[in-house]
Amino acid sequence: MNLIVLTPGKKIYSGGITSVKVPGTSGEFEVLKGHAAIVSSLKAGKVRIKKSEGGEMSFGIENGFIEVLKDEVSLLIQGYQE
C-alpha cells in the first residue's frame, strides 16, 4: 500500500506502508491493505503510520482529508506538528 502526506507547503511523506491510523471526524479509524474506497474529513488528533520497511511515524494535525483508492492513500492535512 502506498501513502502520500501533503500540507499546503510541502510533502511530509511518500512511500510504502502497512497501515495508517487517522482521527476521522466521526472517530479514529485505521486503513489496511484492501480497504474499501473512501474519502473522509479529519479532525485534530494524531496520525500514526506503520512503514512497510519497518518502523513507525506519528504526528499531530489540526484537520484535513483522507482518500483511499485501490491501496493508494492520500492525506491532505493542515496544522502539521511533529
KELUM-452508 format. One record per residue (C-alpha): x, y, z. Coordinates in nm, 3 decimals, decimal comma, always signed. Example, Ala and Ser with C-alpha at 12.3 -4.5 7.8 and 13.67 -1.06 7.14 Angstrom:
2
pt xx->+1,230; yy->-0,450; zz->+0,780
pt xx->+1,367; yy->-0,106; zz->+0,714
! end
This chain:
82
pt xx->+0,000; yy->+0,000; zz->+0,000
pt xx->+0,133; yy->+0,348; zz->-0,082
pt xx->+0,083; yy->+0,670; zz->+0,113
pt xx->+0,144; yy->+1,036; zz->+0,034
pt xx->+0,105; yy->+1,304; zz->+0,301
pt xx->+0,080; yy->+1,664; zz->+0,182
pt xx->+0,045; yy->+2,001; zz->+0,358
pt xx->-0,017; yy->+2,328; zz->+0,174
pt xx->+0,358; yy->+2,394; zz->+0,186
pt xx->+0,536; yy->+2,060; zz->+0,147
pt xx->+0,532; yy->+1,682; zz->+0,115
pt xx->+0,570; yy->+1,517; zz->+0,458
pt xx->+0,587; yy->+1,152; zz->+0,350
pt xx->+0,570; yy->+0,936; zz->+0,042
pt xx->+0,627; yy->+0,562; zz->+0,046
pt xx->+0,506; yy->+0,214; zz->+0,129
pt xx->+0,306; yy->+0,145; zz->+0,444
pt xx->+0,127; yy->-0,146; zz->+0,610
pt xx->-0,128; yy->+0,074; zz->+0,789
pt xx->-0,225; yy->+0,430; zz->+0,877
pt xx->-0,447; yy->+0,535; zz->+1,168
pt xx->-0,620; yy->+0,875; zz->+1,140
pt xx->-0,854; yy->+1,091; zz->+1,351
pt xx->-1,172; yy->+1,094; zz->+1,139
pt xx->-1,441; yy->+1,346; zz->+1,227
pt xx->-1,670; yy->+1,055; zz->+1,325
pt xx->-1,394; yy->+0,874; zz->+1,517
pt xx->-1,046; yy->+0,732; zz->+1,473
pt xx->-1,005; yy->+0,461; zz->+1,207
pt xx->-0,728; yy->+0,253; zz->+1,053
pt xx->-0,665; yy->+0,183; zz->+0,686
pt xx->-0,511; yy->-0,154; zz->+0,593
pt xx->-0,435; yy->-0,319; zz->+0,258
pt xx->-0,756; yy->-0,388; zz->+0,066
pt xx->-0,957; yy->-0,114; zz->+0,242
pt xx->-1,269; yy->-0,002; zz->+0,058
pt xx->-1,252; yy->+0,325; zz->-0,135
pt xx->-1,327; yy->+0,616; zz->+0,096
pt xx->-1,299; yy->+0,992; zz->+0,129
pt xx->-1,327; yy->+1,131; zz->+0,481
pt xx->-1,264; yy->+1,454; zz->+0,665
pt xx->-1,018; yy->+1,456; zz->+0,955
pt xx->-1,022; yy->+1,645; zz->+1,284
pt xx->-0,745; yy->+1,749; zz->+1,521
pt xx->-0,550; yy->+1,449; zz->+1,651
pt xx->-0,261; yy->+1,215; zz->+1,584
pt xx->-0,178; yy->+1,030; zz->+1,262
pt xx->+0,012; yy->+0,701; zz->+1,307
pt xx->+0,191; yy->+0,535; zz->+1,015
pt xx->+0,345; yy->+0,187; zz->+1,009
pt xx->+0,604; yy->+0,178; zz->+0,730
pt xx->+0,634; yy->-0,134; zz->+0,514
pt xx->+1,012; yy->-0,150; zz->+0,562
pt xx->+0,962; yy->-0,138; zz->+0,939
pt xx->+0,940; yy->+0,148; zz->+1,182
pt xx->+0,666; yy->+0,389; zz->+1,267
pt xx->+0,596; yy->+0,759; zz->+1,228
pt xx->+0,342; yy->+0,977; zz->+1,405
pt xx->+0,250; yy->+1,344; zz->+1,402
pt xx->-0,031; yy->+1,576; zz->+1,502
pt xx->-0,270; yy->+1,755; zz->+1,267
pt xx->-0,537; yy->+2,024; zz->+1,303
pt xx->-0,762; yy->+1,897; zz->+1,021
pt xx->-0,759; yy->+1,756; zz->+0,670
pt xx->-0,888; yy->+1,486; zz->+0,438
pt xx->-0,801; yy->+1,127; zz->+0,355
pt xx->-0,868; yy->+0,947; zz->+0,026
pt xx->-0,823; yy->+0,572; zz->-0,020
pt xx->-0,845; yy->+0,421; zz->-0,368
pt xx->-0,701; yy->+0,080; zz->-0,468
pt xx->-0,435; yy->+0,071; zz->-0,194
pt xx->-0,329; yy->+0,429; zz->-0,271
pt xx->-0,379; yy->+0,655; zz->+0,030
pt xx->-0,359; yy->+1,035; zz->+0,018
pt xx->-0,362; yy->+1,258; zz->+0,325
pt xx->-0,412; yy->+1,630; zz->+0,273
pt xx->-0,354; yy->+1,798; zz->+0,607
pt xx->-0,322; yy->+2,132; zz->+0,783
pt xx->-0,152; yy->+2,211; zz->+1,111
pt xx->+0,130; yy->+1,954; zz->+1,089
pt xx->+0,309; yy->+1,911; zz->+1,424
pt xx->+0,593; yy->+1,666; zz->+1,479
! end
